[in-house]
């Protein structure tokens, strides 16, 4: 697995040489195109992203239409949890290694 900046430096030139267009109008599709390029170059993170894309796309769409995502719709807690689970799976991070925020009892 590589960090975003390392992956970008590593694959930017080969992607240009292949002639793939990385940018599109939608952020979701721009991200998908970038990971598709990584997958095409044999990167494990890119391949994992493409495997999870059918699960992630509706979750990302819901997040984008939510109030914090510049929309006006509420997002159900289960959708947030599903996206959280997919991101943990993709990143390879265990939930135990994440910081715990204090619970305030007011």
Secondary structure, DSSP 8 states (H G I E B T S, - for coil): ---HHHHHHHHHHHHHHHT-----SSHHHHHHHHHHHHHHTT-HHHHHHHHHHHHHHHHHHHHHTBGGGTSSB---HHHHHHHHHHHHHHHT--GGGS--------
